[in-house]
Amino acid sequence: MSPYNLLQEIDAALESLNRSERKVADVILADPQAATRASIAVLARAADVSEPTVNRFCKRFNTAGFPDFKLHLAQSLASGVPYVTRSVEPSDTAERYTPKIFEATMASLSIAKERIDPADVNLAVDQLIQAKQINFFGLGAGGSIALDAQHKFFRFNIPVVAYDDVLMQRMVAAAATTGDVIVIFSNTGRTRDLVDIARLAREGGATVIGVTAPGSPLAEHCSVVLGVEEPEDTDNYMPMISRIIHLVVVDILATGVTIRRGPDFQSHLKRIKESLKETRYPLE
């Protein structure tokens, strides 16, 4: 089944659905954007059916379950302007494309929340908290995410550098050894240079954390994968939603490291924050 025609598949199957499944279908077809943001409990209540009924309905359409169904549903809403964002149509006005972008972003964040594995987050935090130094790598849109990660992680008294130049990344990866952690941001996980860089770093004994698509070529060469698969087709569209999701993952990792450091570390963070007071006008 094409990832872009799930709504058509549901509509075509209406006559073959039983009464409970039809109720689920009606709720989804009435507001597919809301369905991409809903939890299984919310959707079940809206359709006046049980959660197992919703799950069976999802599997009827060749998806692995509710989270996978929502991912395909979000993809089915894609019909946009190439090189901008696929949720926007050429005829859209500001009144239409503004809420569309908000809604598409919120829906994708909701799906990412359900799909990311807390066990993988814990494993990544374990590696970051023990690192003798951390390097953040990204190319293109991933480069800005790497810089944001550097901005957050310098506070942890661990040497941190962000690189968005592929030659520097290769040299740093080649020099990395046990105790070094390299975090690579790549939405597709198919950028050849980043895959080679991950392989180089692992060969030297470094830990490589990939914030990338699970099952991708990059994921195969990572020590830890934070799978944040996003249906945004960055081959044809500007990376927008995927970038937001990766920034949230940076916040998750920074929060994990902060918590692991314990309450005694709060005074250090407070000192850094207070150093900025003199740079701002006071609140009136």
N, C-alpha and C positions, 0 to 999 in steps of 0.2 A: 504494500500500500504506500502510495506516495505520501511523504510527510506534509504535503501542502493541500490535500483534499479530504481531510478527516471530516470536516463539516458536511461535505457533499456525501460522504459515505454514510454518515448518520442519517442525513435527510433521506437518502435512497432506501435505507433499511427500516424506516418508520413502520411500514405496514407489516413487517415480519417480527417486530418486537412484541414481547408480552406487555401486559398493562403496566407493571412496575418499571420495566425498562423504558417504555414509552414516556413515562413521567420524567425519568432522568433525561431522556433525549429532549423533551420539550423545554426543560429548564436550561439546558446547555444551548439549544438553538435560539432561545429567546434572548440570551445575553452571553455569548461565548467569551467576551472579554472578562466578565465577572467570573465565569467558570474557571478561567485560567488562574484567577487569584484565590479561589475558594479552597478551603480544606475539604477533605472527604466528608467530614461531619456536617459542615455548612451546606454542601451540595445535597447530602442525603436529607437534611431537614427541609431544604427548599423544595425537593421533589416528593417529600413525605414518603420516603422509603428507608430501608436499612442501609448501613454502610457496606455490608457484604453485597447487597444488590448493586450499589454503585461500582464496586470492585469488579463484579461479574460483568456488568455493562462495559466497563473499560476493556476487559480481556476479550470481549466479543469482537472488538475492533482491532485485534492483533497487537495490543500493547501489553506490556509486562504488568501493569497495574495502574493505580491512579496517578502517581507522579509521572510515569512515562506517558500516560494518556494526556496529561496537561501539557507536557512538552510538545507532543504532536499537535495538540489543539492550538497552542501558541504558533506553531509553524504553519498551521492551516490558515491563520489570519494574515499570513505574509503575502503582500502583493504590492510592493512599494516602488519607490523611485530609485533606480540603481544609483549607487555611489552616494546616496544620502542615508536613508533608513527605510527598511522595507515595510514599516507600518504606515508610511506616508504615501499618498497618491498625488499625482501631478496636479489634480484639481483642488487639492486641499487648501483652505485658507488658514490663517493663524488660529482662528477659533476652532478648527478641526485638528490641525496637526499638533497644537500644544497639548491638549489632553491625551491625544493618541500616544505621544512619546512618553508622557507620565505613566499612562496605563500599561503600555508595553514593558516599560522598565519595571514597574511594580510586579507585573505578572512574572517576568523572568526572574526577579529576585525571589519571589515566592517559590518558584520551581527549584531554583538553586539551593534555597534553604532546605528543601526536602531531600535533595539528591546528595548534598555534601555529607560525607561520613565523619561524625565526631571522632571516631577512632583514628582516622587519618589526621585530623586536626591535632589530636593529642600527640601523635607520633611526630608530626612536624614541629610542634612546640618543644617536645623532648629534645630534638636535634638543635633547635635554635637556642635553647637555654644553655646547652653545653658547648656551643660553638666557640672556637677561639677567634674566628672572624666570620663575618657574613657578607656575601656579595650578592647583590640583586641585579639580574640581567633581564633586559627586554629590548625588543627592536620595534621601531614604529610606535604605535600606541602603547605597546608594552614598556617602552622606555620611560614614558611619563609615569607609569605605575611603579616601575623600579625606583624612580626618584621619590615618589610619595612614600614608598616603603623605607627608603633611607632616612627621610625626614622623621618618620615615626620611631625607627629602631635605634637612631644614634643616642637616644635617651637611656639606653639600657647598659651603658658602659661596656659595650662590645664593639670592637672595630667594625665599622659598616661602610661599604662603598656601593654606589649604584653605577652601572655601566650600560650605555646604550650604543656603544661603538663595537661592531663585531670583531674587529682586530684586537682591541683591548680585552674583550671577553675571551677570545681564544687564548691569549697569553696568560690571563689570570687563571683560566681553567687548566691550562697545561702546568702551571706552577702550583696548583692547589694540592693539598695533601690531607691526610687524616686530621680531623678537627675543624677543617674548613667546611662551611656550608654555603652552597650556591643555590639561590632561589631564582627560578626561571619562569617568567610570565609569557604565555603564548596561548591565545584563544584556540587556534587550530591545532597546535602541536605538530604542524607539518612544515615549519620553516627549516630548511636543510641545515643552515648554519647553527641554529640552536640545538638541533639534534646532535650534530658533530661535537658541539661544545659540551653538552651533557655527557657524551661518551668519553671525551678527553678528561673531564673532571673526575668521573667515576674511576677511570683507569689509574689516576693518581691517588685514589683513596678518599677523595672528598665526598661529602654527602650532597646529593642534588635533590632539591624539592621542586617539583613541577606543579605550577598552578596552570592547568591545561586540560584539554579534552581527554577523558579516559580512553585507553585503547589506541591513542595516537602514537606515531613514531617517537615523539619526544617522551611520552609517558613510559615507553619501553625502556628508556635509558635513565629513568629517575629512581632514586632510592625511596622517595615518598611522593605520591601523587595526590594532590587535592583536586579531584575531578569536579570541574564546574562547567560541564557541557552546556553550551548556550546555542540555540538554533540560529543565531544571527550568522548570516552568510557573509563573512568578511572578504570573500573573493569578489563580491559584487556590491557590497554596501560598506559605508563608513563604519568602523568599529565604535559603536556607541554603548549599547546595553552591555556587551561583554566587558567593556572597560569598567563600567560601574560595578559589575559583579566582582571583578578582580580587586578593585579598590576596597570592597567590603571584606574580601578575604584577607587583605592586608590588615584591616582593622581587627579581624578575628584573631589573627596570629599575634598582633601586638597586644591585644587584651589577654591572650593566653600567657604570653611571656610575663606581662605585668602581674597577673595573679600568681604565677609560679614564683615570682621573686618575693612575694609575701608582703606583709604590712610594713616591715622595716624599710622597704624600698620606696614607700610613698613619700618619705621626707626628701629623697633625691629628686623625684618627679616634681614635688612642690617647689623646690628651689629653682628648677628650670623654669617653671611656669611663672614664678614671682619675678624672675629676671626680666620679664617682658612688661611689667607694670609701668615702668618709667617711659616706655615707648608709646603709650596710648594716652589719649585724652580721658579724663575721668568721666564716668557716667553722670549725667545731670539729674 
